[in-house]
Amino acid sequence: MMYITELDINVLVALAAMFCALTALLSIRLARFRRRTIQLATANELLKEHFAALRKVVEHPTAPEKFKERLLIFSEVISDEKAFADLVHHVVQNDLNRDSEASGYSKGLAQLRAQDADLADSFASAVRSGVGAMMLRHPSIAEILEATMAKVYAAPRREGAVFAGAMRKNRADHRADAHLAVAHA
């Protein structure tokens, strides 16, 4: 007849505790995986919306060339993780209510809205959906931007502030690239 010794019970208890810990860890990992899958699927949907709105503006025959060009630049800036992070830091650190370039874009968008509301809505949609998609693609940036963007988008038609930041980032990058090209020549 076989007896379970005290040592055998301790081993069984330790194995059961390890199994519980492993189960809990796997449950947490699975929840993170599910959350990330949802984020990426939503980012994909937003990117489709972004590119559809972008195409609508760029291919529109009466859309101002300046808006077309700058919207393409904006899309390029937000597509680069580092550039988007820099943009987010700029938006977070600056008072968006006193940003003259953002005001200029907001006024331009208001003028466009008066001429062609559908085109202006497409422009604003391209900006919003692009930013939303990038936030979901890069969660570390989203953590920084979450509260700030809530404030930006709580005020109607504040897309101009984010858009202006992307234009500044693009100009700064091009100046840096030009300096590097001169240095290497």
Secondary structure, DSSP 4 states (H G I P E B T S, - for coil): -----HHHHHHHHHHHHHHHHHHHHHHHHHHHHHHHHHHHHHHHHHHHHHHHHHHHHHT-TTS-HHHHHHHHHHHHHHHSHHHHHHHHHHHHHS-GGG-HHHHHHHHHHHHHHHH-HHHHHHHHHHHHHHHHHHHHH-HHHHHHHHHHHHHHHHSTT-HHHHHHHHHHHHHHHHHHHHHHHHHH-
